[in-house]
């Protein structure tokens, strides 16, 4: 089926393991005190996020939630607070839900077979296999982004991996090349190979243990593999965020509202957000008895999601009278003193805007 130049699968895995023994990374925090829980947390954090970004998040997360029981018992706000800045917040919500499943349905221990571990929220085949392989040394093939890149180049697998037939080929190759021994090391090794040598751009083929067997290297077509996802125009949307300051308070308070549990920024705290100025004005008139005309425009903030771009127009409003009780009676709404640490998860643009407000406050204090 494939134009493989590798004589046997043992040769493939052995070359990677030999390289790993000498050059592989072994000092990453999740490679210490290995357990299914620690492997799981690291694998979820590393999805679409670079190692150097994940390291401080992982270490702080483990300090606060050293066991799956600690994570299960935590409030979602606390979990999201530890995730703030990592993005793709559904990962954190799914982790929290999965931790509860492990404790409630599996007596605090991660399942040890690939089918059952995939019943946990947010765990697919590759993530489940990585947990079982690294934590238990089980012979389970993985297929994360790094492994897809290695296999695509070595075996010249054409086509975007988002297509079912291409993905099926890659899984078959992953199964065929996974060894029956040293599975924990092999899983770490092939991911490491993709992350450090077989990189997206400028792969270091001269240092790769598979260079003599790699079809893409032989043909000089490394840049063609893996086949890129077909480009499509990313839609753009507009939004209004109201930064409502409470002038009736002695502290620097702004109004925060908790987002619904699902959807964009699900479960995070944000400023009141609206699609149009008309929607924002209507809400203001009903809630605060103040016209939108009193708002001061701040510079537009651009935020890019995986599937659209959001252009946020922040409008700063100072209230001389408290906002209506009907709004504040909602436990999903609060006044936050920007000079204190926030106990909850914040959407990235909100963190940016809060930092701007803090700097403006400091500048006002210096000028005063």
N, C-alpha and C positions, 0 to 999 in steps of 0.2 A: 504493500500500500504506500510506503514511504521510501524515498531514496536514501535511506540511512546508510552511512559509511561505517557505523559502529557494528563490530562483529557480534557482540552479545550484550545483553542488558547489564550483566555483572561488570563489564568493562566500563560502561557509561557511569554507573554509580560509584565504582571504585576510583575512577579518575577524579570525580568530584570530591569524594571523601579524602583522598590523598592530598588534594589541594586544600581542603578545609582544615585538615590536621595541622598544616603549616601556616596557612594564610587566613583562615576564617576568623570572624569576630566571635570572641568567647567571653567578652567582658560586659556585654549589655546587661542592664539591670534585670530584665526578664529571663536571662539565661542563668541567673543565680537563684538558689532555693527553688528549683523548678517544681511546679505543681500544676494541676489542671486549671486551677483558678488563675494563677499568675499568667500562664500561657494564654488563656482565654482573653483576659483583659488586654494583654499586649497585642494579640492578634486583632481584636476589635479596634483598638486605638490606631494600629498601623494601617488599617484600611484607608487608602487614599491620603495618607499622611506620612511625612518623612520621619525617619528614625530620630534625627536630631531634635525635631519638634516634639516627638512623643516622650522622650526620656524624662524631662522634668514633670510632665503630666502623670506619667506612670508612677514615678517615685512618690509624688504627693498623693496620688490616688491610693497607693498601697499603705501609706502612712495613716490615711483616714479610714480605709476599708481593707484591713489586712486579710480578711477572710470573706468567703462568699456569704456567710451569715451576717457579717457586719454590713455588707452591701445590701442584702435583702432587708435589713431592719432600718436602713437609712431613709430619710425623707427624700422624695424626688428632687426637691429644690436643692438639697445638699449635693446630690449626685450631679445635677446639672451645673451647679456652681463649679465643681471640680472639672467639668467638661468645657466650661466657657473658653472659647478661643480655638477649640479643636474642630469645630464645625460638624456638619452632618449629625445633628443632635438626636436623630432617631436612633443612632447607635447607642447613645447613653440611655435613652428610655427603654430600648430593647434589653440592654444589659441589666438594668434594674429589674425589669419584669422576669428575665431569665434567672436571675439570682433567687428570686422568690420561688420560681418553679423548681430550682435545684433543691431548695430547702423544704418546700412543701410536698413535692412529688417524688424526690429522690433522696430524701433524708440527709440533705446537705452534701451529697457526693455526686460528682459529675458522672453521667452514664458512660459506660466503657465500650459501647458498640456504636458504630457510625450511624445506624438508623435512629436509635433512641436519642443520641446527642443532638441530632438535627431537629428534634421536637422542641428544643429550647429556642426561645424567641431570638431572632437575629443570627442564628448559627446555621450556615449552609454547609454543603458537603466539604468544601475546601477548609473552612475554618474548623469544622468538627474534626476533620482528618488531622489537621495540624495539632490540635489539642491532644488527640489520642496518640499521635506519633511522638511528639516531643515529651509529653508527660508520662506516657505509658510504654513508649518504644514499640508501638503497634505498627504493622506494615500497612499503612493507609496512604495512598497517593494524595498529594495536594496539587492545587492548580490556582495559585494566586497570580497577581500580575507579573511578578518576577519570574515565576516558573513558566508561565505562558510565553514570555519573551524568550527564555532559554530554549524551550522546546520548539517554538516557531522558527527560530534561526537555525538550530542544529539540524532539524528535519525539513526545513523549508516548507512549512505549513502555510499555504496561501489562504487568504480570506479573513474577514473580521471575526474575532472570537465571539462576538455577540450573535452570530448565526449558529443555529442549532447543529448543523452538520460539521462546521469547523470546530465548535466546542466539543463535539463528540470525538473528533479525531485527536484533539489535545488531551482529553481525558484518557483515551486509549493509550496514548504515548506515555502519559503520567503513570498509568497502571503498569505498563510494560517495563518502564525504567526504574520503578521503585524496588529497592532490594528487599531481601528477607531478613537481613541483619543490619544492625546499627541504624535503625530507622530514625531514631531521635536525631542523631548526628546528620543523617542524610537530608532530613527535612530542613534542618537549620542550614545545611551546606548549600542546597540548591537555591534556597531563597537568598542566601548571602551572595552566591555567585551572580544572580540576577541583579542584586542591589548594588554590588560593588564593581563587577567587571562587565557583565552583559547589560549595560545600561541603555536607556532609550537612545541617547545621543552619544557619540564618540565612545563606543564600546572598546574596552581594552583587550582586544582579541589576542594580542601578542602574549598576554599573561594568562589566558584562559586555558584550563586543562582540556577543554573540548575543541580547541581551535583546529586540530588536525582532522577532526571528524565532522566539523560544522559545514554544512552545505552553503549557508549564507556567507561564511567567511571565505570559502573556496571560490565562490562566484563574485565576491565583492558586493553582495546585495544586502548587507546587514541593515541598511536603512529602510529596506522594503518589508522587513519583518519586525514585529507582527504587523499585519495589515491594519492600517489606521481605521478608526470608526468613520463611516461616511459623514462628511461635514453637513451640517444643516444650520440655517440661520437661527441664532438664539433670539427669542423674542425679548422685547424690552417693556418694562412696566413702570408706572409712576406711583408714588405713594406720598402721603402727607404724614409727618409725625409732629404731634403737638407736645412741645416741652413746656409744661404748665408749672410755673413757679408760684409757690405759696407765700405771698408777701405779708400775709397776716401772721406768719410764724416768725420767731426770732432766729430760726435756723434756715440753712439753704436747702429747702425742700422742693422736690419735683414730684409730680404725679406719675406713678408707675402702674401698669396694668398687666396682669398675667395672661399670656396667650392661651388659647384652647390647647388641650393635651395632644392633639394631632395636627398635622399640617406644618407649614413653614414656622420655624422657631417654636414648635409645640412645647408648652410647659415653661417657656422662658419668660422673663419679665421685660417689657418694652414700654415705650411711651405710647399713648393712644395713637393708633394708626388708622388712616383712612385712604380710600382710593382716590378721592377727589376733594378739592377745597369745599365744594358744596356739602359733601357728607360731613366733613370736619366742622364746618360752620353750623350745620344743623345740630350736631352733637353738643357743640359748645353752648349754643343758645339754650338748649334743654338742660344742660348740666351745670353751667357756670354763669349763665346770664351775662355773657360777654361776647362782643362781636369779633369775628375773625380779623376785622380791619385793624384791631389793636396789636396784631401779631407782628413780630420782627422776624424777617426772613434771615436764616443762617445759610451758609453755602451749601449747595446740593451735595449730598453724599451718595456715592455710587457703590453698590454692592452686587457682586456676581455670584449667583447660584449655579449649580450644574446645568440647570435647564432654562434659566432666564436671568436677565439683568434687571436690577431694581434701582431706580433713581429716586432717592428720598429727599424731599424738601422739608427740612426741619423748620417749624415755626415756633418762636419763643414767645410765650405769653405770661404776663405777671398778673396774678389775681389779688385783688385787695380784699376780697370776701371769700370765705371758704366755699369749696365746691359743694354741690347739693348732696344731702344725706343719702339720696337714692343711689348715687354712685358710690359713695364711701362705705355704705353698708355692705357692699359686695366684698367678701373676704379675698377676692382676686385683685383688689385695688388697694394701694397704699401711698402715703407720702414718704419719700425717701430723702434723708439728709445726705447730700452728695459728699459731705466731708467724712462720712463713716463708711466702713466696709459693708458691701451689700451681701445679705445672706440669701443667695439664690442664683440661678443661672441667668445670664444676660446675653441677649443677641449681640453679635459683634458690632453692628452699627451703633447700638445703644451704648456699648462700652466706649466707642469712639466719641460719641456726643457727650457722654458724661465727663470724659477726660477734657474735652474742649471747655465745658462749663467750669470745671475745676480750675483750669488754667486762666480762664477769664476772671474767675473769682479771685485768684491769687494776684492777677495783674491789677484788678480794681483795688485790692488791699494795699498793694505797693504804691499805687497812685494816690490813695486816699490820705 
